[in-house]
Structures are given as structure tokens and as C-alpha cells.
Amino acid sequence: MGDILKQLDARRAEARLGGGEKRIAAQHGKGKLTARERLELLLDPGSFEEFDMFVKHRSTDFGMEKNHIAGDGVVTGWGTINGRKTFVFAQDFTVFGGSLSETHAQKINKVQEMAMKHGAPIIGLQDSGGARIQEGVAALTGYTSVFQNNILASGVIPQISVIMGPSAGGAVYSPALTDFIFMVRDSSYMFLTGPDVLKTVTNEVVTAEELGGAKTHTTKSSVADGAYDNDMEALAEIRRLFDFLPLNNRDRAPVRPFFDKHDRIDESLDTMVPDNPNLPYDMKELVTKIADEADFFEIQPDFAKNILCGFIRIEGQTVGVVANQPLVLAGCLDSDASRKAARFIRFCDCFEIPILSLVDVPGFLPGTSQEFGGVIKHGAKLLYAYGEATVPKVTVITRKAYGGAYCVMAPKHLRGDLNYAWPTAQIAVMGAKGAVEILHRKDLGDEEKTAAHIADYEEKFLSPFRAAERGYIDEVIQPRSTRKRIARGLALLKDKKLDNPWKKHGNLPL
């Protein structure tokens, strides 16, 4: 018996070494942790339970039958983050460059299916050179099986991808099908076609970092939701995000202890909106001032900065925030902002996370580039997401809410549950100057008459009381009491029940 136990310990020790000390040193030399080191940081100490440690590939071509490494390039299992279970897989770049084989895919499939069965999130730490060329179509079918499980798990359990090395070719589609993608600066990249192929086929010369690095995907493509400076920071932030999320679509997000009064009054909010309606202010300041302990986990902070999306807590409860940002493009909506917010709203709706909308939007960004780029259809995605959502929806209009942009930002007629406005709110088809130029065109040469018309329009149509008189605004509130009113509203809506008409699924304007 003793000999058998020694053999077991020896085999485990060998499996934990992955590709061996030399390759582990090379991984560290690139500023990267190994797969197992990453899991140790991600999960609670001592909580990781591994599956399939001894699995090996079954390939016999190109001399592969002479090269077997236990685990086959991916570490899989489950553990806990702050005591809550999650399933994980971490690709091991020290073993065949983390390339995906048939058995490598089967290991991932197993934890994907277990995650769905047991109702727990799955987190994938990606560090792979792509499909294992020696296995040909077997590797490709392995990828496809992973994709299929990503699709089946969508909206059932949260799926998080962390790109911690290369991710090329078909490998990028599994992360793309998950809810959130995070990258590590200077050591991770994602692209379908690499720089060498581009140079050959299209004669474009570009580096891997320029083509698919963290900066590209967080500022230009919107593929990634955030980027961090190193592996340790990335994993710490994933733990932080995890605490905002429910385990599955039948669960509620955890309610955390809070040390911030729900009825806290913040008098600084009374002077937050400038007297001049053309001057900007930082909407992020409002988000942090209403959040428990000013804690805001922002999603895609470097893309479409004219809209803010992310998670806060109010009285310990997770809330998804969508907020126009007057500091960027005056808070106008455009194609990028619409897509960013729509996807975030749909995630919140999948997992019963209430949505708070903070509105200061003068309209959709005008221009041929927007129209040619399909802003109509992209704007419709935001409209669709809000209208489809059945979770509690609280809206606060701080200043401008004009035209079609008002219509898509969770108004009462998109089944907004509670719609509040600050006294500074301006709710109308358009601003006073533009309206007067249309309505009183004949008087435009007379400055005195034009000024009178503008003043009259502002009094009649830009006041929030016009909307309040019709019941489209539930209450005009004092800015200082915003947190209290939102907290009370969410408490009221906690047991909200709303079902959409039965359908297989809607046809989202993609």
C-alpha cells in the first residue's frame, strides 16, 4: 500500500510540473504565472478540487505518441471565491503551448457541463497557441464542442474569460461567447488572423500587440471589457467582479454587509449640474456618491466613454448602472455606446440584477459616419434591451433627455418602474434654441422675439413638471436625496414579477 501511495504522489507531482521546470521558468521570464499559480490566486486557499489530472492526448501522428504530458495542457476543476462555488479551467502554456487537443477540449467540456448542472459560474483562464495542428479536425471539433456549451450556458450561468497569453484563430470564439472578457496588458492578445498571415495575404504590416493587444480590444474593437497590468491584478479584480454576480439565473446576487446609510444625504449633489446647460460635469461622481462605500466596478471603461456601465451596491444589493457621461461627446448616444449599454443591460436582465439609469442625453450623435455605420440599428439594440428587460428598472433624469434618446433611456413607456427627475431636468423633443429655429423661423432675424420664444419654450417644455403632470415622471426629487429614493425604490421592487409573452426568442436587431 505504501508503494502505491508513493507512486500516486509521484504522478501527482509530475502532473503539477506541467511542461517541466525549464518551461515554467520561461513562463515566469515573460512576466506570466503558470496555470496552477493563477488558480491559487483566483480561488480561496485550499478550495481547489481538480478533475482529470492524469488525462493524456491520444494522438499518434507526427511523433506525438512519444510525447505525453499528464493533464494535456489544461487544469480543470472547481473551487470557491469568498466561499461561493465556481468552476474553472486554466490553460497551461508550458504544455504544448497550451494548444487545444481533443482531450483538452473534453476536459473543458466536462467542467462546462458540471457548471450548468450545478448552477455555478465558470471562469476560463486562456493562454493557448490555438488548435493542436498535429490533431487536425479532431482539435477543430473539440473547439466546436466548447463553443456549443458556451452557447447553451449563456444566460444560465455567468461565464468569464481572462486572456492571459495568446488567443488566436478559432480560440477567440469561446471568449467571445462568454459574458465578460478581461485581458492582461503587454502579455495577452486576441486575433483571428495573425500578423504573419496578414503580411502575406493583404500586405499589411502590424505587430501582434497592435493587431490584438489589450489596448486595441479595450479602446477600439470593444472585444474586451477591461485590461490589467499583470496576472495578479487581473485575478484580484475577477474576484471582485465575482462578488457582484449571482451563481446562476435562478439565484439572486449576494447581499453583502454594508456600512453606508440608505438615507444618506449628499448636499454636494444639489450643485452638481452647472447652471449653464452647455457645461459638462462628471456623471461618474454621481455614480460613486450613491453607491455603497463609493464602490463602482466599471465595465468597458475605455470604450464608448460617453456612456458608463458597471456594478454598484445599494444597501448591499447588486445594481447594474447605465449612465450618460456629459464629459464625453456631451453625453450623446452613438453606435458604440448603444451596443455597449445594450449588452450590459441584457446581462443584468439574464441574472435578475436591477438596472439603474442615470440620464443626461441631448440626443444621438449626428453625422454621416454614424448614419452609414448603422446607428439606427445599433440604437435599436439599446431600445430593445431596455424594453425586453423584466428586472426592476429605476431611472433618474439629471438634466437633458431629448428626442429619441429620451425614448431609449428607460422611460416610463419602456416599462420603467420608477422614473425620477431632478429639478434641473429638461425633457423635450429637442433643446429650446433648435425648437425655436423650427417653430418660429420667421422671427429669427429679431433677437428680442427669438429670446422671448426661447424663454417661453424653456418654461413650457423643458421643465420636468410638464412630464410629471402627465405621470411620465413619478416624482421630481431633490438631488441630495437621490441615494435614499433609489434605495427605497429598489426595496419596493424587490419582489417584482413581470413576464414577457411566450416566444422561442425575440429577433434582436443585430
KENU-805716 format. One line per field, with one value per residue (C-alpha): chain; residue in one letter; x, y, z. Coordinates in Angstrom, 2 decimals. Layout:
% KENU-805716
kette c(A; ...)
rest c(A; ...)
u c(X; ...)
v c(Y; ...)
w c(Z; ...)
//
This chain:
% KENU-805716
kette c(A; A; A; A; A; A; A; A; A; A; A; A; A; A; A; A; A; A; A; A; A; A; A; A; A; A; A; A; A; A; A; A; A; A; A; A; A; A; A; A; A; A; A; A; A; A; A; A; A; A; A; A; A; A; A; A; A; A; A; A; A; A; A; A; A; A; A; A; A; A; A; A; A; A; A; A; A; A; A; A; A; A; A; A; A; A; A; A; A; A; A; A; A; A; A; A; A; A; A; A; A; A; A; A; A; A; A; A; A; A; A; A; A; A; A; A; A; A; A; A; A; A; A; A; A; A; A; A; A; A; A; A; A; A; A; A; A; A; A; A; A; A; A; A; A; A; A; A; A; A; A; A; A; A; A; A; A; A; A; A; A; A; A; A; A; A; A; A; A; A; A; A; A; A; A; A; A; A; A; A; A; A; A; A; A; A; A; A; A; A; A; A; A; A; A; A; A; A; A; A; A; A; A; A; A; A; A; A; A; A; A; A; A; A; A; A; A; A; A; A; A; A; A; A; A; A; A; A; A; A; A; A; A; A; A; A; A; A; A; A; A; A; A; A; A; A; A; A; A; A; A; A; A; A; A; A; A; A; A; A; A; A; A; A; A; A; A; A; A; A; A; A; A; A; A; A; A; A; A; A; A; A; A; A; A; A; A; A; A; A; A; A; A; A; A; A; A; A; A; A; A; A; A; A; A; A; A; A; A; A; A; A; A; A; A; A; A; A; A; A; A; A; A; A; A; A; A; A; A; A; A; A; A; A; A; A; A; A; A; A; A; A; A; A; A; A; A; A; A; A; A; A; A; A; A; A; A; A; A; A; A; A; A; A; A; A; A; A; A; A; A; A; A; A; A; A; A; A; A; A; A; A; A; A; A; A; A; A; A; A; A; A; A; A; A; A; A; A; A; A; A; A; A; A; A; A; A; A; A; A; A; A; A; A; A; A; A; A; A; A; A; A; A; A; A; A; A; A; A; A; A; A; A; A; A; A; A; A; A; A; A; A; A; A; A; A; A; A; A; A; A; A; A; A; A; A; A; A; A; A; A; A; A; A; A; A; A; A; A; A; A; A; A; A; A; A; A; A; A; A; A; A; A; A; A; A; A; A; A; A; A; A; A; A; A; A; A; A; A; A; A; A; A; A; A; A; A; A; A; A)
rest c(M; G; D; I; L; K; Q; L; D; A; R; R; A; E; A; R; L; G; G; G; E; K; R; I; A; A; Q; H; G; K; G; K; L; T; A; R; E; R; L; E; L; L; L; D; P; G; S; F; E; E; F; D; M; F; V; K; H; R; S; T; D; F; G; M; E; K; N; H; I; A; G; D; G; V; V; T; G; W; G; T; I; N; G; R; K; T; F; V; F; A; Q; D; F; T; V; F; G; G; S; L; S; E; T; H; A; Q; K; I; N; K; V; Q; E; M; A; M; K; H; G; A; P; I; I; G; L; Q; D; S; G; G; A; R; I; Q; E; G; V; A; A; L; T; G; Y; T; S; V; F; Q; N; N; I; L; A; S; G; V; I; P; Q; I; S; V; I; M; G; P; S; A; G; G; A; V; Y; S; P; A; L; T; D; F; I; F; M; V; R; D; S; S; Y; M; F; L; T; G; P; D; V; L; K; T; V; T; N; E; V; V; T; A; E; E; L; G; G; A; K; T; H; T; T; K; S; S; V; A; D; G; A; Y; D; N; D; M; E; A; L; A; E; I; R; R; L; F; D; F; L; P; L; N; N; R; D; R; A; P; V; R; P; F; F; D; K; H; D; R; I; D; E; S; L; D; T; M; V; P; D; N; P; N; L; P; Y; D; M; K; E; L; V; T; K; I; A; D; E; A; D; F; F; E; I; Q; P; D; F; A; K; N; I; L; C; G; F; I; R; I; E; G; Q; T; V; G; V; V; A; N; Q; P; L; V; L; A; G; C; L; D; S; D; A; S; R; K; A; A; R; F; I; R; F; C; D; C; F; E; I; P; I; L; S; L; V; D; V; P; G; F; L; P; G; T; S; Q; E; F; G; G; V; I; K; H; G; A; K; L; L; Y; A; Y; G; E; A; T; V; P; K; V; T; V; I; T; R; K; A; Y; G; G; A; Y; C; V; M; A; P; K; H; L; R; G; D; L; N; Y; A; W; P; T; A; Q; I; A; V; M; G; A; K; G; A; V; E; I; L; H; R; K; D; L; G; D; E; E; K; T; A; A; H; I; A; D; Y; E; E; K; F; L; S; P; F; R; A; A; E; R; G; Y; I; D; E; V; I; Q; P; R; S; T; R; K; R; I; A; R; G; L; A; L; L; K; D; K; K; L; D; N; P; W; K; K; H; G; N; L; P; L)
u c(0.00; 2.81; 4.42; 1.14; 0.68; 4.23; 3.51; 0.38; 2.28; 4.99; 2.49; 0.71; 3.98; 4.89; 1.46; 1.73; 5.00; 3.22; 5.80; 8.68; 10.90; 12.54; 9.24; 7.90; 10.99; 10.33; 6.72; 7.94; 10.51; 7.67; 6.11; 3.39; 2.25; 1.64; -1.88; -1.76; -0.32; -3.14; -5.78; -4.19; -4.64; -8.13; -9.66; -9.89; -6.84; -7.21; -10.57; -9.48; -10.63; -9.03; -10.52; -8.73; -5.18; -3.90; -5.67; -3.33; -3.86; -4.49; -2.72; -0.32; 0.69; 3.89; 5.61; 3.03; 2.73; 6.19; 5.26; 2.62; 2.22; -0.38; -3.21; -2.75; -2.31; -5.31; -6.04; -9.74; -11.88; -13.89; -13.31; -14.71; -14.32; -15.20; -16.98; -19.13; -18.52; -17.24; -15.91; -12.62; -10.21; -6.74; -4.78; -1.16; 1.17; 4.09; 2.39; 2.37; 1.92; -1.49; -2.78; -6.22; -6.47; -9.45; -8.87; -8.01; -11.44; -13.15; -11.75; -13.18; -16.49; -16.74; -16.44; -18.76; -21.44; -20.91; -21.18; -24.57; -25.73; -24.74; -25.69; -22.32; -20.30; -17.38; -14.15; -11.69; -8.05; -6.92; -3.27; -3.10; -1.43; -4.66; -5.72; -3.15; -2.11; -0.99; -4.62; -6.24; -10.02; -10.19; -8.92; -11.41; -14.33; -13.03; -13.26; -16.74; -17.95; -16.63; -18.47; -21.71; -21.51; -20.76; -23.98; -26.07; -24.66; -25.37; -27.97; -27.91; -24.65; -22.19; -19.21; -15.99; -12.89; -9.48; -6.99; -3.58; -1.49; -2.11; -5.58; -5.61; -7.76; -10.77; -9.64; -11.05; -14.64; -15.09; -14.22; -16.35; -19.36; -18.88; -20.31; -17.09; -13.58; -10.59; -7.01; -3.52; -1.58; 1.56; 1.26; -2.10; -3.56; -6.55; -7.00; -8.47; -5.64; -2.10; 0.42; 2.38; -0.69; -1.82; 1.54; 1.35; -2.28; -3.05; 0.47; -0.38; 2.48; 1.33; 2.57; 0.63; 0.11; -1.24; -3.47; -4.95; -3.44; -5.30; -5.28; -6.79; -9.57; -10.47; -10.43; -11.21; -12.92; -14.79; -14.00; -12.57; -14.33; -11.20; -7.42; -4.97; -1.22; -0.34; -1.75; -2.08; -4.09; -6.33; -7.18; -7.83; -10.28; -12.05; -12.60; -14.06; -16.39; -17.46; -18.82; -21.31; -22.79; -25.34; -24.31; -26.95; -30.17; -32.36; -30.28; -30.01; -26.80; -25.36; -26.36; -23.19; -22.86; -22.88; -21.76; -23.42; -26.80; -29.50; -30.91; -27.56; -28.00; -25.30; -25.78; -22.98; -25.35; -27.56; -24.86; -23.51; -25.31; -23.92; -26.27; -25.11; -26.77; -23.87; -21.24; -20.27; -19.89; -18.67; -21.54; -19.14; -19.13; -22.87; -22.47; -19.90; -21.82; -24.95; -23.09; -22.35; -18.87; -18.34; -17.57; -18.10; -16.91; -16.92; -17.32; -15.53; -14.23; -12.01; -14.58; -17.55; -16.77; -19.93; -21.82; -20.92; -21.79; -20.95; -21.98; -22.55; -24.31; -27.12; -27.91; -25.67; -27.67; -26.01; -27.32; -26.35; -25.77; -26.14; -25.34; -24.77; -21.44; -21.67; -17.86; -17.62; -19.49; -21.82; -23.33; -24.74; -25.57; -23.83; -23.47; -20.69; -22.42; -25.70; -24.06; -22.06; -25.07; -27.44; -25.21; -24.73; -28.49; -29.16; -26.63; -28.33; -31.73; -30.44; -29.36; -32.05; -29.85; -31.86; -30.96; -30.41; -30.32; -28.86; -29.90; -28.35; -28.55; -29.06; -29.71; -28.00; -24.67; -25.30; -23.11; -22.71; -20.28; -22.95; -25.72; -23.55; -22.38; -25.94; -26.70; -30.40; -29.96; -27.41; -29.66; -32.48; -30.38; -30.43; -34.14; -34.78; -32.66; -34.48; -37.91; -37.29; -35.86; -38.20; -35.93; -36.60; -35.77; -35.20; -34.44; -33.18; -33.03; -30.47; -30.52; -31.19; -33.46; -34.21; -35.95; -35.26; -32.50; -35.09; -37.17; -34.38; -33.11; -35.64; -38.59; -41.96; -43.27; -40.42; -41.82; -39.65; -40.84; -39.79; -38.83; -37.46; -36.17; -34.03; -35.40; -32.65; -34.15; -35.09; -37.43; -38.42; -38.18; -35.12; -33.37; -35.03; -32.80; -33.30; -37.03; -37.45; -35.48; -38.12; -41.26; -40.57; -38.46; -39.99; -38.79; -35.15; -33.95; -35.40; -33.15; -35.68; -38.50; -36.22; -35.06; -38.68; -39.63; -36.68; -37.66; -41.28; -40.25; -37.96; -40.72; -43.37; -41.42; -38.02; -39.29; -39.58; -43.00; -44.59; -43.71; -44.62; -48.06; -48.71; -47.39; -44.37; -42.16; -43.16; -41.56; -39.31; -36.75; -34.06; -30.63; -29.30; -31.81; -31.08; -29.50; -32.39; -35.02; -33.23; -32.76; -36.43; -37.44; -35.33; -36.77; -40.25; -39.36; -37.51; -40.37; -41.39; -42.85; -43.15; -43.24; -42.90; -45.22; -44.17; -41.78; -38.88; -36.78; -37.05; -35.23; -32.79; -31.72; -28.18)
v c(0.00; 2.38; 1.90; 2.61; 5.84; 6.88; 6.22; 8.34; 11.20; 10.94; 11.02; 13.99; 15.85; 15.16; 16.34; 19.55; 20.37; 20.54; 21.08; 20.98; 23.36; 24.83; 25.84; 27.12; 29.35; 30.58; 31.41; 33.37; 35.08; 36.57; 38.01; 35.34; 32.94; 29.26; 27.85; 26.43; 29.61; 31.56; 29.25; 29.60; 33.38; 33.23; 30.76; 30.67; 28.98; 25.22; 25.21; 23.92; 20.41; 19.21; 16.92; 14.85; 15.49; 12.38; 12.76; 12.48; 13.03; 10.09; 11.41; 9.13; 11.35; 13.37; 11.51; 12.61; 9.05; 9.54; 12.80; 12.51; 15.02; 14.45; 16.98; 17.69; 21.45; 22.47; 22.38; 21.95; 21.69; 23.73; 25.83; 28.82; 32.60; 34.13; 30.89; 30.72; 27.89; 28.32; 26.01; 26.85; 25.87; 27.29; 26.56; 25.62; 27.25; 25.09; 22.02; 22.09; 25.88; 25.39; 24.13; 22.57; 18.86; 16.55; 15.50; 19.07; 20.11; 17.19; 18.36; 21.84; 20.35; 18.39; 21.45; 23.46; 20.81; 20.44; 24.20; 24.20; 21.15; 22.56; 26.17; 27.85; 30.31; 29.18; 31.14; 30.36; 31.46; 31.40; 31.04; 28.99; 28.90; 27.65; 24.31; 21.49; 21.16; 17.53; 16.52; 18.29; 18.03; 16.36; 19.61; 21.64; 19.52; 19.98; 23.76; 23.50; 21.44; 24.13; 26.80; 24.83; 24.62; 28.36; 28.98; 26.63; 28.16; 31.73; 33.32; 30.24; 30.82; 33.73; 32.99; 34.95; 34.76; 36.08; 36.26; 35.81; 34.98; 34.31; 33.51; 33.14; 31.71; 29.69; 30.02; 33.56; 32.47; 30.80; 34.01; 36.00; 33.87; 34.50; 37.37; 39.18; 39.20; 40.67; 40.91; 41.44; 44.33; 43.51; 39.74; 38.81; 39.22; 38.01; 37.84; 35.56; 36.04; 36.72; 39.34; 36.92; 35.83; 39.44; 40.41; 37.57; 37.94; 41.66; 43.12; 44.80; 45.11; 45.13; 43.76; 41.26; 43.96; 46.46; 43.86; 42.22; 43.54; 44.77; 48.42; 47.53; 45.44; 47.80; 51.05; 50.20; 46.85; 46.58; 42.85; 43.11; 44.55; 45.58; 45.21; 44.95; 45.39; 41.85; 38.43; 39.18; 42.37; 40.70; 37.78; 40.05; 42.09; 38.95; 38.00; 41.47; 41.17; 37.68; 39.10; 41.25; 38.32; 35.60; 31.98; 31.30; 32.62; 31.16; 32.69; 36.27; 38.24; 38.04; 40.78; 41.94; 43.68; 47.45; 50.28; 53.15; 54.56; 54.07; 57.52; 59.29; 62.87; 64.36; 68.09; 68.38; 66.81; 69.91; 71.88; 69.10; 70.17; 73.51; 76.46; 76.69; 73.74; 73.56; 72.91; 69.29; 67.51; 64.06; 61.57; 59.09; 61.35; 60.79; 57.02; 56.77; 59.13; 56.97; 53.63; 51.80; 52.89; 54.54; 51.09; 51.01; 48.12; 49.66; 47.57; 48.72; 51.95; 52.74; 52.20; 54.44; 56.71; 58.72; 56.06; 54.41; 50.79; 48.81; 47.41; 49.13; 48.07; 49.88; 48.55; 45.59; 44.68; 44.49; 47.06; 47.49; 51.15; 52.68; 56.40; 59.01; 60.82; 64.58; 64.85; 62.90; 63.95; 65.89; 62.53; 61.88; 58.31; 56.77; 53.30; 52.21; 53.50; 51.84; 48.44; 48.68; 49.56; 47.11; 44.13; 45.15; 45.57; 42.14; 40.58; 42.23; 41.03; 37.45; 37.32; 39.33; 42.33; 45.59; 48.36; 51.99; 54.50; 57.97; 60.14; 63.26; 62.84; 65.59; 63.10; 60.74; 61.86; 63.38; 62.74; 60.68; 58.28; 57.39; 57.01; 54.98; 52.89; 51.83; 53.98; 53.31; 49.58; 49.98; 52.44; 49.93; 47.38; 49.66; 50.27; 46.52; 45.67; 48.12; 47.18; 43.44; 43.63; 42.47; 43.26; 46.30; 49.48; 52.82; 55.92; 59.32; 62.19; 64.70; 67.16; 66.70; 63.99; 64.95; 63.29; 59.71; 59.49; 60.07; 57.27; 54.68; 55.51; 53.54; 55.96; 55.06; 53.68; 51.16; 49.70; 51.80; 51.06; 54.26; 57.37; 60.32; 63.70; 66.36; 69.93; 70.61; 68.04; 69.14; 66.68; 67.61; 66.72; 68.98; 71.94; 75.34; 77.00; 74.27; 74.13; 77.91; 77.84; 75.45; 76.77; 80.49; 80.61; 83.91; 85.68; 84.53; 87.95; 89.63; 88.88; 90.14; 87.97; 84.96; 85.34; 85.59; 82.47; 80.56; 81.63; 80.63; 77.23; 76.58; 77.41; 75.31; 72.30; 71.97; 71.80; 68.31; 69.29; 69.00; 65.30; 64.96; 66.43; 63.64; 60.93; 60.13; 61.18; 59.69; 62.43; 65.44; 64.83; 66.78; 65.76; 65.41; 62.63; 60.57; 57.62; 57.44; 57.50; 54.83; 52.62; 52.94; 52.22; 49.09; 47.89; 48.34; 46.48; 43.60; 41.15; 42.47; 39.86; 40.54; 38.06; 38.72; 36.99; 33.41; 33.08; 30.86; 34.02; 37.51; 38.78; 41.29; 43.87; 42.54)
w c(0.00; 0.86; -2.54; -4.30; -2.35; -3.21; -6.87; -6.63; -5.02; -7.67; -10.52; -8.98; -8.54; -12.17; -13.39; -11.38; -13.12; -16.46; -19.19; -16.69; -14.78; -17.89; -19.45; -16.14; -15.90; -19.44; -18.46; -15.45; -17.65; -19.69; -16.52; -16.56; -13.86; -14.53; -14.80; -11.28; -9.78; -11.36; -9.88; -6.44; -6.64; -8.13; -5.69; -1.90; -0.33; -0.23; -2.04; -5.45; -6.35; -9.57; -12.21; -14.86; -13.66; -15.46; -18.80; -21.81; -25.52; -27.85; -30.94; -32.81; -35.74; -36.13; -33.29; -30.72; -29.39; -27.85; -26.12; -23.41; -20.57; -17.85; -17.93; -21.64; -21.30; -19.22; -15.48; -14.64; -11.53; -9.08; -6.00; -4.16; -4.27; -0.92; -0.08; -3.26; -5.71; -9.23; -11.93; -13.58; -16.31; -16.84; -19.98; -19.36; -21.89; -20.66; -22.19; -26.00; -25.83; -24.24; -27.60; -27.65; -28.47; -28.48; -24.85; -23.78; -25.11; -23.38; -20.05; -20.64; -21.77; -18.53; -16.27; -18.54; -18.23; -14.50; -14.07; -15.80; -13.89; -10.50; -11.23; -10.74; -12.87; -14.99; -15.30; -18.09; -17.89; -21.51; -22.53; -25.71; -29.08; -30.65; -32.07; -31.91; -35.53; -35.09; -34.41; -37.35; -37.45; -34.01; -32.47; -34.51; -33.34; -29.81; -30.22; -31.64; -28.68; -26.34; -28.36; -28.21; -24.44; -24.24; -26.15; -24.01; -20.82; -21.97; -19.70; -17.43; -15.55; -15.68; -17.93; -17.51; -19.73; -18.76; -21.63; -20.05; -23.10; -26.79; -28.12; -31.88; -34.64; -33.52; -29.90; -29.74; -30.25; -26.89; -25.00; -27.45; -26.47; -22.74; -20.70; -19.85; -21.29; -19.48; -20.73; -19.33; -20.85; -22.87; -22.42; -23.97; -27.41; -29.46; -33.22; -35.85; -38.31; -37.12; -38.29; -40.49; -42.45; -42.82; -44.26; -46.77; -47.80; -47.50; -47.34; -44.02; -41.56; -37.93; -34.61; -32.51; -29.87; -32.40; -34.02; -30.95; -27.75; -24.70; -25.80; -29.17; -27.71; -24.85; -26.86; -30.49; -31.01; -27.67; -27.63; -24.10; -21.06; -19.20; -19.00; -16.13; -15.76; -14.66; -13.79; -10.09; -10.56; -13.14; -10.86; -7.87; -9.97; -11.20; -7.56; -7.01; -10.01; -8.94; -5.67; -7.61; -9.55; -8.77; -9.22; -11.87; -13.44; -10.67; -7.91; -6.70; -6.42; -2.90; -0.47; 1.20; 4.58; 4.10; 6.30; 4.47; 5.47; 2.86; 3.62; 3.46; 2.22; -0.02; -0.34; -2.92; -5.47; -5.30; -7.13; -9.32; -12.50; -13.78; -14.25; -17.86; -19.67; -22.12; -19.46; -18.69; -15.35; -14.38; -14.11; -12.52; -9.47; -9.09; -9.52; -6.74; -4.44; -4.49; -4.26; -1.03; 0.08; -3.37; -4.85; -8.64; -10.86; -14.32; -17.47; -20.64; -19.06; -22.07; -24.84; -25.73; -22.79; -23.48; -21.54; -18.24; -17.43; -14.34; -10.98; -7.65; -4.47; -2.73; 0.75; -0.07; -3.20; -6.63; -9.10; -12.75; -13.67; -17.12; -17.19; -19.88; -19.45; -20.25; -20.21; -23.49; -26.65; -24.32; -23.35; -26.84; -27.73; -30.73; -32.22; -29.86; -26.73; -27.76; -28.28; -25.06; -22.93; -24.64; -23.98; -20.36; -19.86; -21.33; -18.94; -15.98; -17.18; -17.62; -13.99; -12.19; -11.46; -11.11; -13.56; -12.56; -15.44; -14.90; -17.82; -19.29; -23.05; -25.65; -28.45; -30.85; -32.28; -35.74; -38.79; -41.92; -40.24; -37.68; -40.25; -42.63; -39.69; -38.86; -35.82; -36.39; -35.88; -33.08; -31.26; -31.66; -29.74; -26.72; -27.13; -27.45; -24.40; -22.13; -23.47; -23.13; -19.59; -16.82; -13.86; -11.63; -13.55; -11.83; -13.91; -12.72; -15.22; -14.03; -16.93; -20.65; -22.02; -25.60; -28.50; -29.49; -26.91; -24.16; -25.66; -25.43; -21.92; -19.85; -19.81; -18.32; -21.63; -21.83; -18.62; -16.37; -12.85; -11.11; -13.05; -11.13; -12.29; -10.70; -10.84; -13.43; -15.83; -19.34; -21.07; -24.60; -28.28; -28.57; -26.96; -26.87; -29.47; -32.05; -31.41; -31.83; -35.09; -36.44; -34.78; -35.18; -38.30; -39.42; -36.26; -36.37; -37.55; -34.47; -31.48; -28.95; -30.25; -30.59; -26.99; -25.85; -27.80; -26.28; -22.76; -23.42; -24.78; -21.83; -19.36; -21.11; -22.36; -20.66; -17.10; -15.58; -14.24; -17.68; -17.72; -14.04; -14.69; -17.19; -14.87; -17.05; -14.14; -10.79; -8.72; -9.05; -6.32; -4.53; -5.88; -2.33; -1.61; -4.76; -2.93; -0.48; -3.23; -5.26; -2.18; -1.26; -4.85; -5.06; -1.76; -3.20; -6.41; -4.77; -5.37; -8.80; -11.15; -14.86; -17.75; -21.46; -23.95; -24.68; -27.58; -28.55; -28.60; -29.99; -33.07; -31.62; -34.26; -34.69)
//
